[in-house]
Amino acid sequence: MNVAVVMGGYSDESVISLRSGQLILTNLEPSKYTPFEVHILLNEWYCLIDDVKYPINKADFSFTKENQTIQFDIAVNTIHGTPGEDGHMQSYWELVDLPYTGCNFYQSALTFNKRDTLSVLSKFDIPKAQSIYLSKGDAIDGKQVAAQLGLPFFVKPNQSGSSLGVSMVSTLDDFQKALDFAFAEDNDILIESYLNGREVSVGVIKYKGETKVMGITEILSQNSFFDYEAKYLGKSEEITPANLSEEIKNRVEETAKKVYEALGMTGFSRTDFIIMNDIPHFIEINTNPGLSPQSIFPQQAAYSKMPMSDLLDNEISLALQRKPIWKK
């Protein structure tokens, strides 16, 4: 089976995606799959073989080497951010009739949009922070925001990952800088109340027909919150499994499963919560969680004693079973 391991992307998260892609390449069972390293970048799409770039034909997602056209049987998607985590690549792959791993184009677009995700989950009584939604050009009164949400509060791009563009505002003197930082990533932003509690991240997958929690990791950031530096530059301690009472552990697991199913998810995911007053409050869900050596999801897979090769077999099996809407 020819497997395109797709990595890169158009955002600042592309460097993280390249690390995730390498983990996939080294964990696909060679007796079952022939993996190909495929880079999707803003200026070029190509398959990389022995340091030679072979351009991807966008008409059918194939490439030609030595006058032979190579077709893929499936795409394993490891792109973080656009266009691989927001539904664009998923829509394209459906149009060219290529199976792909992870959730489908609608779930990808939905979960990449923080405002819309929160709106859907509000119908399922999932605890979360208070929030204000703003677009570039809207009138913003910092004093009114502080009066409504309290200080400190968070300013976040509506569509972004890896905590890019996220700031904690402790005094209104920092508010404009935080707005500029977030609007540099997206034209729409969320301002959220601060949740004072323990931060955990929960890996959830669909495995053999069941929604399964991989593990719960507690995050202890050396910075004021779990920002890009804490995630990828060693400025945090990640404890797997989190040291929780059995009651709170069960509550976190059930809430994580509820979020996963409410959003119609399939594939790998990692959902972040703040446990405040023993109640897990939803922060966000990542539908293409990082798979680099520094990432949380591989830690949880190891804790669950589930080899990454088995998890990838499961992902590929799910992808091959799924059919586009017009084929059902």
Disulfide bonds with the S-S distance in Angstrom:
none
